[in-house]
Amino acid sequence: MTDSSASRASESFRLDGRHALVTGGASGIGEATVKELARAGAFVWIGDINLGAAEALAASVGSAKALHLDVTSPESIVTAAAQIKQLDILVNNAGIGHVGSIESTEPEDFDRLLNANVRSVYLVTRAFLPLLLAANQRHEAVGTIVNIASVSGLVGIRQRFAYCTSKGAVIAMTRQLAVEYPKTLRVNAVCPGTVQTPFVEGYLEKFHKENKEEIRTELRARQPVGRLGRPEEIASAVRYLASDEAAFVSGSLLTIDGGWTAA
Ligand SMILES: NC(=O)c1ccc[n+]([C@@H]2O[C@H](COP(=O)([O-])OP(=O)(O)OC[C@H]3O[C@@H](n4cnc5c(N)ncnc54)[C@H](O)[C@@H]3O)[C@@H](O)[C@H]2O)c1
C-alpha cells in the first residue's frame, strides 16, 4: 500500500469497492452526490433521463458510468437494471416540483408528481432490492438506500400541495422499508431545505420571471441561516448515511435546512 492509499484508507466515510446508483444524478443534488460518492471511492452509476449530461458527468468523474433511466417507466427501469450486476448503495434522488394549492392542482398534475416522486421510489427500489439485499455477501455492511425527501414532507409549505404530499410519502416509505428489512438493509432519508440547483432556478424562471431577486430573498429569509443550501452540503450527508460509520442509522431523517424547520 502506498502512503497516500494508506492515509486514504484510514479516512472516515470511505466507500471503496462499493457500487452506487444515483437516480437523477446528472444535475443539482444528484450531480454533487455522484461526485462525492466517487471521491469516497465508490463506483457510481448515473441514472438520468438526460443521458448527455450524465455522460459528460461520468467522463469528468472517472469512476462512474451514465445510464439512461426514466424512474417513471417500469420498462426503462428493467432495461437499466439488466446492466447493473452489483449494487450496495441506492440514492433515490430524481424528482420534480409543482406549484399550486389543492384548488389549483389538477388531477393530472397530482398524478404526475406522485408518479415522478413516489411511484418512482417504489419501482426503482423494488427493481434493485435483490442486489441490495445481496450486498453483504461481498462485505460486512448491508446494502443501503438514501432517499432524497424534503422539508416539504415535514412541514406544510404554501402552494406546494402535491409536492408536500409526495415528499411526505417518501418519508413514510423510508420508515416502512427500515422496519421491513431491519437486519438486511439500511434505509434513511435526507430532508433538504431550499438548495441552489437548476430545480430552483427553473421555478424562479417559470413563476417569477419578473421578480426573481425578490423571491430569491424570500427563499433565503425562510432559512434562518440566511442563504440557500449548496448541493455539496446534501451530498456529504448522503455519503455519511451510505458509509459504515452510519451502520447503526436506519429509518432516520437527516434534515439539512439552515434551521428552517427548527423554528
Ligand atoms: N433543490 C432543492 O431546493 C430541493 C430541496 C429539497 C429536495 N429536493 C429534491 O432533491 C432532488 C433533486 O433535486 P435537484 O434540485 O437537484 O433537481 P434538478 O432539477 O437540478 O435535478 C434533477 C435531475 O433529475 C432528473 N430527472 C427528472 N425526472 C427524471 C426521471 N423521470 N427519471 C430520471 N431522472 C429524472 C433530471 O434530468 C435532473 O438531472 C429532487 O427529488 C428534489 O425534490 C430539492
Ligand as a Chemical Component Dictionary entry (heavy atoms), coordinates in Angstrom:
data_LIG
# 
_chem_comp.id                   LIG 
_chem_comp.type                 NON-POLYMER 
_chem_comp.pdbx_formal_charge   0 
_chem_comp.three_letter_code    LIG 
# 
loop_
_chem_comp_atom.comp_id 
_chem_comp_atom.atom_id 
_chem_comp_atom.alt_atom_id 
_chem_comp_atom.type_symbol 
_chem_comp_atom.charge 
_chem_comp_atom.model_Cartn_x 
_chem_comp_atom.model_Cartn_y 
_chem_comp_atom.model_Cartn_z 
_chem_comp_atom.pdbx_ordinal 
LIG N1  N1  N 0  -33.268 21.963 -4.863  1  
LIG C1  C1  C 0  -33.980 21.996 -3.761  2  
LIG O1  O1  O 0  -34.220 23.053 -3.172  3  
LIG C2  C2  C 0  -34.515 20.718 -3.174  4  
LIG C3  C3  C 0  -34.945 20.751 -1.839  5  
LIG C4  C4  C 0  -35.433 19.583 -1.261  6  
LIG C5  C5  C 0  -35.481 18.419 -2.001  7  
LIG N2  N2  N 1  -35.058 18.415 -3.299  8  
LIG C6  C6  C 0  -35.148 17.154 -4.026  9  
LIG O2  O2  O 0  -33.865 16.794 -4.458  10 
LIG C7  C7  C 0  -33.958 16.008 -5.638  11 
LIG C8  C8  C 0  -33.033 16.592 -6.691  12 
LIG O3  O3  O 0  -33.397 17.943 -6.891  13 
LIG P1  P1  P 0  -32.448 18.995 -7.632  14 
LIG O4  O4  O 0  -32.760 20.302 -7.031  15 
LIG O5  O5  O -1 -31.046 18.512 -7.650  16 
LIG O6  O6  O 0  -33.108 18.931 -9.101  17 
LIG P2  P2  P 0  -32.504 19.147 -10.559 18 
LIG O7  O7  O 0  -33.697 19.543 -11.383 19 
LIG O8  O8  O 0  -31.294 20.001 -10.547 20 
LIG O9  O9  O 0  -32.059 17.665 -10.984 21 
LIG C9  C9  C 0  -32.993 16.629 -11.125 22 
LIG C10 C10 C 0  -32.408 15.574 -12.044 23 
LIG O10 O10 O 0  -33.389 14.536 -12.136 24 
LIG C11 C11 C 0  -33.537 14.166 -13.483 25 
LIG N3  N3  N 0  -34.865 13.604 -13.682 26 
LIG C12 C12 C 0  -36.060 14.241 -13.707 27 
LIG N4  N4  N 0  -37.048 13.377 -13.958 28 
LIG C13 C13 C 0  -36.457 12.158 -14.091 29 
LIG C14 C14 C 0  -36.955 10.861 -14.362 30 
LIG N5  N5  N 0  -38.254 10.632 -14.610 31 
LIG N6  N6  N 0  -36.083 9.823  -14.403 32 
LIG C15 C15 C 0  -34.755 10.043 -14.189 33 
LIG N7  N7  N 0  -34.233 11.248 -13.952 34 
LIG C16 C16 C 0  -35.073 12.286 -13.903 35 
LIG C17 C17 C 0  -33.302 15.444 -14.274 36 
LIG O11 O11 O 0  -32.947 15.179 -15.635 37 
LIG C18 C18 C 0  -32.165 16.081 -13.488 38 
LIG O12 O12 O 0  -30.909 15.641 -13.944 39 
LIG C19 C19 C 0  -35.444 16.006 -6.022  40 
LIG O13 O13 O 0  -36.036 14.811 -5.549  41 
LIG C20 C20 C 0  -35.996 17.214 -5.280  42 
LIG O14 O14 O 0  -37.364 17.067 -4.992  43 
LIG C21 C21 C 0  -34.574 19.539 -3.909  44 
# 
loop_
_chem_comp_bond.comp_id 
_chem_comp_bond.atom_id_1 
_chem_comp_bond.atom_id_2 
_chem_comp_bond.value_order 
_chem_comp_bond.pdbx_ordinal 
LIG N1  C1  SING 1  
LIG C1  O1  DOUB 2  
LIG C1  C2  SING 3  
LIG C2  C3  SING 4  
LIG C2  C21 DOUB 5  
LIG C3  C4  DOUB 6  
LIG C4  C5  SING 7  
LIG C5  N2  DOUB 8  
LIG N2  C6  SING 9  
LIG N2  C21 SING 10 
LIG C6  O2  SING 11 
LIG C6  C20 SING 12 
LIG O2  C7  SING 13 
LIG C7  C8  SING 14 
LIG C7  C19 SING 15 
LIG C8  O3  SING 16 
LIG O3  P1  SING 17 
LIG P1  O4  DOUB 18 
LIG P1  O5  SING 19 
LIG P1  O6  SING 20 
LIG O6  P2  SING 21 
LIG P2  O7  DOUB 22 
LIG P2  O8  SING 23 
LIG P2  O9  SING 24 
LIG O9  C9  SING 25 
LIG C9  C10 SING 26 
LIG C10 O10 SING 27 
LIG C10 C18 SING 28 
LIG O10 C11 SING 29 
LIG C11 N3  SING 30 
LIG C11 C17 SING 31 
LIG N3  C12 SING 32 
LIG N3  C16 SING 33 
LIG C12 N4  DOUB 34 
LIG N4  C13 SING 35 
LIG C13 C14 SING 36 
LIG C13 C16 DOUB 37 
LIG C14 N5  SING 38 
LIG C14 N6  DOUB 39 
LIG N6  C15 SING 40 
LIG C15 N7  DOUB 41 
LIG N7  C16 SING 42 
LIG C17 O11 SING 43 
LIG C17 C18 SING 44 
LIG C18 O12 SING 45 
LIG C19 O13 SING 46 
LIG C19 C20 SING 47 
LIG C20 O14 SING 48 
# 
